[in-house]
Amino acid sequence: MSMKLDLGKVFFFILLLVLSTMTALAGNIKGIVLDKQTKEPLTGATIQITGTAQGVVADIDGNYTLNVKDGTYTIAVRYIGYKDILLNSVKVKAETLLNFEMESDAQALGEVSVTAQAKRNNEVALIQEQRRSLVVQSGVSAQQIAKTQDSNASEVISRVPGISIIDEKFVMVRGLSQRYNNVWMNGSAVPSSEADSRAFSFDIIPSSQLDNMVIVKSPAPEYPADFTGGFILINTKDMPSENSFNISIGGAINDQTHFKDFRKAKGSSMDWLGFGNGFRSLDAGMKGTLNMYPGYETGNTARIDVLNNGFNNDWTLKTIKPVGDLKLNMAYNRKWETESGRAIGMLAAVNYSNSYKTYLDMENSLYGPYDTNNDKYVYLRKATDNQYSNDIRLGALLNLTFQPRNSNHRYEFKNIFNQISKDRYSERTGFNAQPDNINNMEYYYSSRTTYNTQFTGRHSFDDSRFDWSVGYAYANRNLPDRRLIERTDRTNETMGIYRISREFTKLDEHIGSANINYRQDFQFGDIAPTLKAGAYGEYRTRTYNTRQFQYGWQPNNSLPKGFQFDNDVANNVLIDSNYGIDKLYMQEEVNYMNNYEGKNTQLSGYIGINVPIGPFSLYAGARYEYARQELIMNTRSYEESLQSTFYDYKDLFPSVNATYKLNEKHQFRLAYGKSVNRPEFRELSTSVYYDFDLGSSVMGNSSLQAAYIQNVDLRYEWYPSNGEQVSIALFYKHFENPIEWTYTMSGGTDPIYSYVNAKGANNYGIEVDIRKNLDFIGMRNFSFSFNGAWIKSKVQFKEGGNNIDRPMQGQSPYLINTGLFYNNPDKGWNAAVLYNRIGKRIIGVGNRYGSSSEGDARNIPNSYEMPRNSIDLSASKKFGKLEIKATVRDLLAERYYFKQFEDVTVNGQARTIEEVTRSYKPGRSYNLAIAYSF
């Protein structure tokens, strides 16, 4: 049975489980916990039946529900920084309403031991964890997600200091590209979601599945050494604090897309669920034999029968007018408790979205060095694109938690499945460097599937803790039947068919991992050191296969006269009557060197010790990592000729994290650590892929070396009160052999992109993070957040090459994220105004090119994404169990601009030449959602 069908059944099984397990909720104690003075909800407060381990944790809005039998109880309410509430002789019969208002206490409370696990899904808890952490870290909680109404993890993480987003899905931390980040989900590694880079696509995870996200920024023994920007920990929701069933339905309208013409190719009946591969897949598979025309079965004259191999031969387009995007979410939370104190929790969720995006008159150009002699631009490509994209996202989550009678032990089984597809049609008109006029069309469909599962255990004893996990992750990325029509006027200066091709690509990646961590606390007088030790193992496999086909015809053929010059190739040329042995046929462009397999084995162990002495604590340790990469490639293009190349790494990574507490509210951190960045399979592979957006080919480099980085952090933190923080951080990173994106010129005008080790690089900057309530200026229920970063970097390349010293690709000189929030739980109102701006950053790298009339090499300048302002508005209102949410995304809808800048001298005068390489209007989006809780 195919993986596609298995994953579909997994989703429908989870959906059936959600629906079939709904039961009526039992009698309970319920209410809300508020700050007595500010009336703000105290998210994370614990409500406990004294003398038992039975308790719950207040949710984002301070609400709680505690399921008990009829009887008389003593209720204890506790929260860090507040005075305990002890309520005696509470008689419970059916549903009992108890609201609590807690008073602030100057003394911090001790730990509370209840059945419910301490939550990190609210700002107060996450900030408290950040304050107590032994490393430099930042994070975002489910509570903040609810305020911003972000729809996926990509939008969520962009609110974190020092974070910027590339292509609406890839994360950059402190100006470093996605390759310098490492991502774990629920304590286990996740596979890359991309075929051509080491990157995790954060847009595949809906925000409704998130409990919190933590970004660790300084190395530590317990974390993998393969991160330099950030180690991103994604935690999905687990044990529910109350029984509930929630459903939400929403829609969105973009003023550049909806109610306007949208061009779309024929799809399948399963496209609406994101499973459109079957309709577009290759019947013979990635290695099977296709049906040939008789007499033309082998060799260079082989001709593939277009009509009898299961190809989708419908190239026609239809025009629709999308009326809006659709988003559905459903979550079911259930907690079962026994009289003996055992608890079982289940959290199940499904989510679905169907969205459209249109970009019209999108500039897509590439320039050579400016012609100073004739004072004019030199185009390597000058084009305008129209692009129509339909994205489907389907996800499911099923988490089970078992809490034994002894609350010191806990077991979790977490599963998350996501399916995302993109159905896109693009058309490009313009001219190239020859210069030929061009008219190209791309029919593109991609699907990505990810599945993660973990089984974990946590065990606490009097003076030690022990946790373990085993996990499995799967990801694939399919490009079934990517079709291209390319037309030029190279022949007789008349627009005609230059090339028609189709490509099938399939990537599968599997990861198995195991993790064990041990912590032992000691007490020697006034000194209480902590020893940490652990081990981690991972085995990863990847298989990448591609097949490419080109349409052909003979000079003497039976096709209609002048067919190659027809202006409507899809409707008049690519039709059934034009396929045949003496008409249009297909030939396979066999290149086994474009396929590869990869295997990676990693074993690591660590030891660290934290020694607190008065206000000072020192956490030092080391991590040893052994990694072996095996890349299996074909040595000949015309036949399967597998050969393995091994890349071995054995390294010790020391780290030191020091904290000095001035008092309970102010502290300094100083951190040092060594990290590594190893090449990925695709970067080492010599396989070639044509990127339509770049208009160029991309290939790997088998001689890449690992990059090693020295990291230093200095940070000041101030915690004015619960849920508030101010931090200022300085950081510096020095790179040896950093892996950088570059290109070479083929034929003098066509760039081929690849990867290269630079000589070295430096990256440094400052981050500021502020989260503050505004009660002190009379703005009750208002809060303010600001995070910004100023970053500098420079990459040095070896002398004698074509690469130019420059800032690191994708690094912004500054980042600004700020927001004003209003939250009134009494009235049920929640609103936010969010602002974002990033500085000018390199998207396309420059290069040396040719020579000027004086014999000096000229530079093709870097291409920059220009700064733009983005404002989002959101508001929500609760009416009992009903909530209405409204959002405006990208209110200003400023145009995106990508530009090249070149300093030249023309007629004796110095000038800066500004060239637009890409620009488009994203439009503004209006969102409305209705949610109901049962």
Buried (B, 14 or more C-beta within 10 A) or exposed (E): EEEBEEBBEBBEEBBEBBEEEEEEBBBBBBBBBBBEEBBBBBBBBBBBBEEEBBBBBBBBBBBBBBBBEEEEBBBBBBBBBBBEBEBEEBEBEEEBEBEBBBEBEEEEBEEBEBBBBBBBBBBBBBBBBBBEBBBBBBBBBBBBBBBBBBBBBBBBBBBBBBBBBBEBBBBBBBBBBBBBBBBBBBBBBBBBBBBBBBBBBBBBBBBBBBBBBBBBBBBBBBBBBBBBBBBBBBBBBBBBBBBBBBBBBBBBBBBBBBEBEBBBBBBBEBBBBBBBBEBBBBEBEBEEEBBBBEEBEEEEEBBBBBEEBEBBEEBEBEEEEBEBBBBBBBBBBBBEBEEEBBBBBBBBBBBBBBBBBBBBEBBBBBBBBBEBEEEEBBBBBBBBBBBBBBBBBBBBBBBBBBBBEEBBBBBBBBBBBBBBBBBBBBBBBBBBBEBBBBBBBBBBBBBBBBBBBBBBBBBBEEEBBBBBBBBBBBBBBBBBBBBBBBBBBBEEEEBBBBEBBBBBBBBBBBBBBBBBBBBBBEEEEEEBBBBBBBBBBBBBBBBBBBBBBBBBBEEEBEBEEEBBBBEEBBEEBBBEEBBBBEBBBBBEEBBBBBBBBBBBBBBBBBBBBBBBEEEEBBBBBBBBBBBBBBBBBBEEEEEEEEEEEEBEBEBEBEBBBBBBBEEEBBBBBBBBBBBBBBBBBBBBBBBBBBEBBBBBBBBBBEEBEBBBBBBBBBBBBBBBBBBBBBBBBBBBBBBBBBBBBBBBBEEEBBBBBBBBBBBBBBBBBBBBBBBBBBBEEEEBBBBBBBBBBBBBBBBBBEEEBBBBEBBBBBBBBBBBBBBBBBBBBEEBBBBBBBBBBBBBBBBBBBBBBEEEEEEEEBBBBBBBBBBBEBBBBBBBBBEEEEBBBBBBBBBEBBEBBBBBBBEBEBEEEEBEBEBBBBBBBBBBBBBBBEBBBE
